[in-house]
Amino acid sequence: MTLRVTVVGTGYVGLVTGVCLAHSGHSVTCVDIDRAKVDMLTSGTSTIYEPGIEELLAGGMASGNLTFATPENGWRDLIGDITVVAVGTPMAPNGAADLSAVRTVVAALAEAADHPFTLVMKSTVPMGTGAAIRQRYLDDAAVRIGYVSNPEFLREGKALEDWFKTDRIVLGAAEEADLALMRELYADIDAPLVETDVASAETIKYASNAFLSTKISFINEIANLCDCIGADIDAVSRGIGMDKRIGSQFLNAGIGYGGSCFPKDTRALDFIATLNGYQFTLLKSVIEVNNRQRLLPVVHVMRALPDLHERSIAILGLAFKPDTDDVRESPALDIVPLLAEQGATIRIYDPVAAELTVSGATRVADVWRALEGASAAVVVTEWHEFTELDWARVREVMTGPGIIYDGRNCLDAAAVRSAGLTYMAVGRGGEHRAAENA
């Protein structure tokens, strides 16, 4: 069954949703208030970096299943049988989710609608938002507007795989008619359906991200302990990850999580808990550990090089993870200013991340330009280009003492050391002490 679908918002979630639903055979219109983005997408150019998305974009447009529009002529003709809200919910200064864009879109849709439709919330919204939206905007609308909470679980860099081979599809709704429509929407995807109430669906999204963030902060705390006692975090992670009750995913020690979801959602969940009179102590610790973890490269480089004045330091990677151009909450954004404050000259190289001015640093277009004359290099993003570097050449272009800080534990430590470089990492058995005492 082909459904007429509208996706509001062409950011990361909205664009992935639109191209994937079009690939499944639905008639999809992606709507955005940004005319420049709509024109770019209409020309066949993706506004985000995501492996495989431009192929699906081209295929959807060629088939006629995918179009793009702005609401400049009103919303009435843009409302589909299913209208997906996928606008941003950025973090407010107090840690809460900023729902202003969600409210603006929902209000406009409810006012313009002249035929029944189902509103699907893909934007990450706090628990209780669905109930508030229905009461404020939908219950008194001129036509029936159903409501479904349908959170996304997409990893940047692997979003298309996560869409078509997802672990589960979560559907929170009060009425069977809306659930039936959603089953048709996802009929081609072989995945378990978790059908529940709206508040539970909203909670599943936040709880999932909070739990994964907890695993990351936990293994980073164990890594820090490994540095103290001389243990190897790689062996420890491998050993505990083989326990089926724990699992191996999200047990890679490093300088912490970043991106558009984990930092924002953990803080939002903590805010919600506090607002409801509950002190989520565990989650507060997860956030604290992650904030501290990203400062490790600064701590260890400064110990090894007490005087950074006129020293050059290379920052390898700006995106918060490989296979994306997303720099939101990237550890590099904290590391760079702190090193620059100590008088270091900072050069940043990332093979994909969008142009971004970082205070105290110079962006360069080549990894070798970043490394030339550098006393230290910090690997922030585990791009394949960095894991496959010619370390003998790296030693030639860098200056003493030639420190390589592996912030993602992604490099071949033996290869780095054999080239005559000083290797430092997170939790790899006393490497820091050896380097700092050299």
N, C-alpha and C positions, 0 to 999 in steps of 0.2 A: 504494500500500500504506500503510495507516494503522498507525503504530507507537505503542506505549504508552511514553511518555517521562516521566521524572521529572527535574526540574531542581532541584538543591539549591543554595539561595542565591538571594535575590531582590534583590540589589544591581543595579548597572548592567548587567553582563554577563548575569547570570541572568535578570532580568526581560525584557530584550530577546530573549534566546534563547527563553524560554518563550512569549511572545506571538507571536513570528515562527513558531515551529514549530507552534503552534496554528492560526495563519492558514494554514499550509500543509496543514492537515487532520489533523495528528497529535493524539492524545489526550495532553494534557500536564497534569501536576501539578507545580506549583512549590511547593517546600518551604522553610520558613525557621523557625529557632528563635525568631524574634521574633514573638510572638503579635500585637502591635500592628500590625506591618507586614502580616501575613497578613489581619487583619481589615480593614485599610484597602484592600488589594488586592481582597478579596472584595466590598467595597462598590463597587468599580469606580473607585477613585481610585489613580492611579499614585503610587508612592513616589519616583519620580525625575522630573526635568523632561527630556523628550525629545520634540521635535515629532512628533506623530502616534501616540505610543504609547498614549494613552488611547483612541483610536479602535480600535486593534487589541485592546487589553485588553477593551473592551466587546464587540467582535465575537467574540472567542474565548470569552468567558463566555456570550454569547447562543447560540452554536452548541453549547455543551456541551463544546467541545474543551479548555477551559482551566479548571482549578480550582486552589485554593490550600490548603495544609495545613501543620500543624506536626508534628514527630515525637514529640509528647508521649505518644502511645500506642505508640511503637516504630516501627522502620523497615521491618519485614518487609512489610507491606501497601503500602508506599509505593514499593518498588523496581520500576521499569519494565523493559521489555525493553532499553531504553537509559536509563541513569541518568547525567545530566550533572552534574559537580561544577563549580560556578561560585561558590565562596566566595572571600573576599578573601585576598590574599597581600601584606599591607602590608610596608613596608620596616622592617627591624629597625635598631637604632641603629648596627650595624656595616656597614650597607648591604646585607646579605643579605635575601632574601625570607623572611618569616615564614610557614612552612608549617604552623603548629600547627592551624589550622582545617581545612586539607586533610587532614591526618593523622587528625584526630578524625572527620571525616565518612567517610573511606575505611574506617577501622577499624570504625565502626558498621555500615556497609553490608556489609562482608565477614562480620561476625559474624552479622548478621540474615538474610542471604540464604538463601532456601530453594528458589530456582530459578535457573537460569543467566541471566546478563545481561551486557551490555557496559557497562563503566564508561568514560565519555568525560570527559577532563580539559579543561575550558575555562578553569579558573583558570590564570593565568600562573605557571608553575613552572620552576625552573632545570633546565638540562640534567642528566640523570641521575636526575631525580625519578621518572619513570615506571618505570625499572628498579628503583629502590629500593622503590617502592610495590608492584610485583608480587611482589618477593622477600619483603617483610615482611608483606604483608596478603593478597595474592590467590592466590599459588601453593598455599597450604595451606588455602584455604577449602573448605567442605563441598560447594560447587557450582562449576562453571566460571564464572569471571568474566573476560571479555575486557577488554583495555585499549586505548584509543585516545587519542592526543594530538591534540586538535583546537583549536588556538589560535584566538583571535578577533582580528579586525582592524577593530574598530568605532571610528569617530570620534564622539565625543560631539557631539550636535547633528545628526548625519547618520547615526545608527546604523541606522535602518530601510533607508535607501538602501544602506548598506554591506552589510547582510545580504542583501538580495534582488538586488543588482547588484554583488556582490563581484568583485574581480579574480581571486580564487582561493580554493579550499577546501583547506586543508592537513590531511591525515590521516596520522598516524603510528601504525602498528600492526604487530604481528608475525604476525598470522594473517589469512588471506583471509576467514574467516567474519565477522570484525569489520569489515573493509573493506566487504564486501558489504552489511552492515547499514547502514553509514554512507552508502553510495551511495543506498540507499532513503530514508534520512532526508532527503537533500538532492536528491531526484530532480527537484523542481520548480524548482531554481535552475540557471540556465544559466551555469556558470562552470567553468573548468578545475579538475580535481582534481590535487593534488600528493600522490601516494601514496608514502610513504617509511617509514623506521623511526622509532621513537619519539624517539630522541635527536635526529635531524635535524629532526623537526617542532618539538621544543622549541627548538632552535637558531634555526630560521627566525623564530620569534616575537621572540626577543631581538635577533637580527641586524637584522630589519626596523626595529624601533623605534630601535635604535642608529644605523642608517644615516640615518633621517629626522632624528633629533636632530643628527647630524653636519651635515646640510645646513643646518639652522636655525642652528647655531653658526657654521658657515662663512660664511653670508651676513651674519650679525651682525658677524663680524670684518671683512668687506669693508665693511660700513656704517660701522664705526668708522674705517676707513681713509679712506672717502669724506669723513667729517667733517674729517679732518686735511688733505686735499688739495683740498677744495672740489668733489668730484664728487657726482653725484646717484645715490643707491642705487636709486631707482626705475628709472632708465634702465639702470643696470648689471644689475639683476636681470632686467629685461625682455630685455636683450641676451643674457645667458648662458642664460636659460631657454628661448630659442628653439632652442638646440642640442638636438636630439633625444636626444643621448647624456646630457644633464643633466636636461632637463625643467624646467618652471616651478613645479611644486608644492614647497612648503616653502622657497621662496626669498623670502619676505616678511620683510624686516628688522623688528626690533622689540626688545622687552625680554625676549625669551627664551621658552622653552617651559615649560609647567606641566602640571597635571592629574594623573590617577591612573596614567598609563602611562610616559611618557617619563622623568621624573625617577627613578621607582622602578626601571624596567627597565634604564636605563643604569648606575645604581649597582650593581644586582644583577649585571649582566654583568661589570662591573669587579671585583666581589667574587669571582665565579666564576673569572675569569681569574687573579686574585691567588692564590686558593686552590689553583689548579693550577700555580702557579709561573711564570705568564706576566704580564709587565707590559704591559698594554694602554695604551700611551702615548697613542695617538690618542684613545681614549675618555676617558681622564682629562682631556685638553685640552678635549674637548667639554663635559664636566661643568663644568670650571673656567670656560670662556667663558660658559656659561649662568648660572652663579652670579654672575659679574661683571656680565653684561648687565642683569640686573634692577635693578641699583643705579644705572644711568645717570640715571633721573629725579631721584634724590636728589642726585647729583653736580651736575647742571646747574641744578637749582632752587636749590641752595645757593650756587652760583657767582653766579647772577643776583640772589639775595636773601640776602646774607651773614648778615643778622640775621633769623632766622625767629621770634623771640620775639613772640608775640601776632599773628603772621600767620596767616591762615586759608588752608588748602589743601584743594581738593576732589579727591577720588579718585573718578574715574568708572569704575566697573566693579570687581567683586570676583571674579566667576567667571573661571577661567583662559582661557576663550574664550566667544564668543557662542553662544546657543542651548543653553546648559546651565546648571544651577545648581551645578555642581561647583566648589568653591573649593580643592580640594587642590593644593598647591604653586603657588598663584596668586602672581605677583609682588607683588601688593598686600600680601600677608602679610609681606613683607620691607620694602617701601617705607614702609608706614605707621609702624611703630615707629621707624625711623631718622629720619623727619621729625618725629615727635612728640618724640623725644629732644632735638631742637634748639629745642623750645619752641613749635612750630607747633600750631595748632588744626586738627584733621583731621576732615572730614566725608566720609563714604562713601555713594555711591548706586549700587545695582545693581538693574535692573528685575526680576530673576528670582532671583538667588542666595539660598539659604536664609538664615534669620536666623543670624548669626554674630557673636559679640562679638570685636572686634579691638582689641587693647591700644592705648590711646592715641588712639582714634578714636570718633566718634559716627556711628551709622547713621541716615540720613535717608530719607524715603519719596518724595522728589521731587528731580529733577535741579537744579531752580532753587533749592531750599533748600541744596543742596550748594554751588552756585556763588555764592550771595549773599554779598557782601563778601569773596570769596576773592581773594588776590593771585595765586594760581596754581592751575591745574587739571591733573591728570595723567590722561590717558586710558589705562586699563589693559586694558579689554576693548572690542573693536570692535563694540559693540552698535549696531544701526541707529539707535536713538534718539540716540546721540551723534554719529554721522556726519551726521545731518540737523538738528542744532541751528541755531536762529536766532542767528547769531553777533553780529548787531547787538544783540540783547537780552542776549546773554551779556556783551558789553562794558558794557552799562548796569548789570548787577547785580554785576559783579566790581569790585574796586578795583585801583588801580595796583600794579604795571605790567601786570597782566592777562596773565600767562603761560599759554599752553596748551602743555603738553608732550604730544605725540602719540606715546605709547609703542607704538602699533601701525602708525604710518604710514598711518592709515586716513582721515584728514581731508583736506578740500580746503584746502591750505595758503594759496592765494590768497584764498579766502573768509574765512579766519580773519584774515589780515593786513589785508585791506581793511576789516574791521570795527574796526581799530585795536588789535587784540590782538597780543601778542608770540608768534609761533609758533616752537616748538622741536620737533625730531623726531630720528629715528635715521638718520644718514647722508644727510640731504638737503642736501648742499652748503654746509656752513659756517653753517647757521642758528644754531647754538649760539654760535659766535664773535661773530656779529653781535648777538645778543641780549645776550650777557654784556658786550660792549663799549659797549652803548648808554648 
